[in-house]
């Protein structure tokens, strides 16, 4: 059995990936920005900090690994972290992997990234895909849309808003589509590709395709909080997101996320890579989904608690 390096194994998707590797009998080490975060694996996963500013330490941590599975990224620009910083850090990680003799890299990207995009998230992901392809490393690039699972933010916070507000605002007509994938289905795909030989790019989408308004309606019906869906201009919806963000002390939604959603960047014509239906998962979690707000910034401020325990009570 080999040793696998997983970035962010104490966080969200990385945790599911590490768990699957452990179940297969592999040794797992994580590179993380939160080495002191609660270890959900009771010491079975060792940890070291990213050390992006000390590449020689990254090379040492990666030496001897059969594969690197990279989930590292940032959701939005903030005074404490930026997309450009995340791109540069990931390029450092790729170079260190090559210098360390890592034989395979599985990289989590996003659907429809383009180098000429005006959206930093999608442009940055495209830059990293290009760098990995040109690196000479064996690679698998996985392109999920929206992840859902117990530590999820988007689906949870839609339910949170439905539980608390008398109406739900849609950007425009809400007909733009998305294809959420269950985080453990993504993990299964990542582990499978970490042990595969061929270079590949896979759209990691789930089995259900939703118009956004239908996704909101499905969540509302299942949790018993049906609300009027009100069409608003994107600028007004973004202004409302800012107000909500100030109320919960977080970034509720960004202008770039709204644009990516409305442009159809979270939907492809590919064959589904995951089998778990979001509607089934919501039904199984209807009593807890959205009861508490899931805060992106709170996870970054508190580097010790698990993601599940950091949800805000607002």
N, C-alpha and C positions, 0 to 999 in steps of 0.2 A: 504494500500500500504506500502511496506517495504522500508528500506533504503539500498542502495547498495554502496559498496566501489569499485571504479574503479581506478586502478593505471594508471597514465599518461593520464588523461582525457583532458589535454590541448595539447596533442601531436597528434599522428597519429591514430592507431586503437582504442585507448582509447576514443578518441573524438566521434567516430561513435557509440561505445558502450554506452557512456553516453547519447548521443542524443536519442538513441532508448529507453533507460530507462526513460528518461524525457517524451518522447512522450506517454509512458504507464502510466504516473502519479506517478512514483516512485521518492523518494528523492535520490540524488546522492552526494556523497562526494568523492573527489579524493585525493590520496596520490601521491605526485609528487616530482621530483627533481627540478622542476621549478615553485614554488608556485606563483611567480610574473609574469609568462608568461601571455600574453593577454588571457583573459577568453572569449572563444567563446560563452559562454552561458549567458553572461550578469548577472553574479552573481547567476544564478540558481544552479550552482554547486559550493559548498564550497570546500576549498582546505587546505591541511596541508602538510608539508614536510615529507619525508619518515622517518627521524629519525632512521635510521638503527642502529646508535650508541647509541640510547636511547630506548630500546625495550618497556619500560613502557609507553612511549608516543605513540608508535605504538599501543599497546594494548588499550589505551584510545581512540585513533582515530577509532579503529575497533569495539569498544564495541557497541552492539545493532544492528550491520549490519545483514541483512538477508543473504547476500552473498558478497564475495570478488571476483572480476574479475581481474586477474593479467596479465598485458601486459608487465611488467617491464623486461628488458633485455638489453644487449649491443651487438652490431653487431660484434665488433672486439676488440682485445687487443690494448690499447693505454696507454700512460704515465699517463693519467688522469682517466682511468677506465680499468678494465680487466674482462675477463670471470670468473675467480676464485672469484673475488670480487662480481660479480653479483650473482654467486651461493650462496655465504655466505649470502649476503643481502636477497636473496629470502628465504633461509632457516629461517632467522630471521623473515621474514614476515609471513611465514607459522606458526611458533611457536607462534607469536603474535596473529594470527587469532584464533588459538586453545585456547590460554589463554583468549581471548576476548569473546569466546563463539560463534564465527561465525559458522553458520550451513552449509555453502556450499562454496566451492572454485572452480572457473573456472580458469584454468591455460592455458595460450597460450604457446605451446611448438613448436616443429618442426617435420616434417616427418622423420621417421627412425632414431631416436636417439638411441645410444648404449653406454653402460658404458665402453666398451673397444675401443671406437673410438679414433684415433689419432688426431681428429679434435676437438678443445676445445669447439666450438659452440655445436656440436652434443653430445659430452660427457657431457657437463654441463647440457644440457637439460635433458639427461637421468638421471643424478644424482637427478635433481629436481623432475622428474616424480616419481622416486623410493621413495624419501622422502615424497612426497605428498600422495602416495598410502599407505605408512606405518604410516602416521600421525594419522590415525583414523578420519580425517575430511572427510565429504562427498565431492566428487570431480567429476569434468568433466575436462578431459585433451583434449585440441583441438590442432591438429597438422597441421598447415598450411604449405604450401610450400613457394611460393612467393606471397606477397600481391600487388595488384594494386589499385590505386585510385589517387585523385588529389594531395595528399601529398607524393606519392610514390617516391622511389629513383631509383630502378633498371630499370623499364620500361621507366621512364622519361629520365634517363641518357643514355640508349641505343639510344633513339630518339635524344638526345642531340648530341651524338657522330656521328650519321648518318647525322645530319644537318651540322656538321663541318668538317668531315674528308672525303677524297676521297675514302676510302675503310674501311671495317669493318673486324677486326681480329676475327676469331673463334679459340677457343682452340681445337686443334685436328680437327676432321671432323664435329663437331657441331651436331652430331646425338643424344646426350644425351637429355633426356626429362625433362620437368617440367610442372606443372599444376597450374597456377596462380589462386588465388581466389580474388574476389573483396572484398575490406576491409569492406564494409557495409554488405555483405553476411556473413563474419566472425562475424561481430558485432551481426547480427540477431541470429546466432547460439549460440554465447556466452550468449546473454540475455535469449534465450530459455533454455539453459542448466543451467543457474543460478537459474532457477525456477523449474528444474526437480529434481526428488528424487534419481535416480539411479547413482551409480558410473559408469563412462564410459570413454573410450578413442576413439576419433573420428579423422580420417584423414580429415582435413578441406581443401579439394581440390576443384578447380573450374571445370566447365563442359567441358573445352577444354584441350587437351593434345598436347603439341608442342615439336617437336625437336627444340633445341635451334636455329639452323640455320633457321628454318621455322618461329620461333617467330620474329627473327631479320628481316627476309624478309617481314613478314606481317606488321611490324611497318614501314619499309622503304616504302613499296608500299602505305600504307595509308597516310603517311605524304608527299609523293611525293619526297622521297630522296633515290631512289634505288641505292645501291652501290655494287661494287664487294665484295664478301665474301671471305676472304683470310684465308686459314688454316695455323696456326702457332703452334709450340710447346708450351705447357703450360708455360714453363719457359720464352720464349720470350714474350708471351702475358702478363705474370705477369710483366715483365720488362717495357712493354709499359704502363701498368696500373699505375706503379709507376711514370712514367714520366707525365702521364695525371694528376695524383694526385698532383704532385708538381705544375703543371700549375694552377690547380683550388684551391689549398690549402686544399685538402681533401684526404681521403683514397678512391680512385676510386673503387678498388676491391682488395680483399685479396687473398693470396695463398690458404687459407682454403676454401673460397667461390668457387674458381675455382675447387678445388678438390671435394667438395661436389656436385657441379653441374655435373662434368664429371663422378662421380661414380654412378649417377642415384639416389641420395638421395632425390631429389625433385620430385619424381614421384612414385606413388603407384598404386595398382590395386583396390583401394577402390571405392565405389560409390561416385560420386560427392556430396559435401555438399553445394555448392553454385550454383546458377542458372545464374549469370551474365557472359556473354561471353566477354572475353578480346577483341576479334576482334571488337565486337560492341562498347565497351567502347572507344577503340582507335579511331574508326571512329567518335564518338561524340566529341572527344577532339583533333582531328588531327591538328587543327590550333594553339593550345597552347602547346601540348605535346613536351617536349624537347627544347622549345624555350630558357629556362633558365636552368642552371645546378642546381640540387638539392644536397645540401651539408650536409652530416651527421655531420661533425665537426662544421659547422656554426650553426647548430641547437643546438649543445651542448655549443658553446661559447656564443651565444645570448640566454639568459634565459628569455627574456621578449617578443620578437615578436612571432607571430604565425608561425607555420611551413611554411604555404603557402607564407608568406611575406619574408622568409629568403632565398629563392632560389637565387642563385648567378647569376649575369648577364654575366658570362664568356662564 
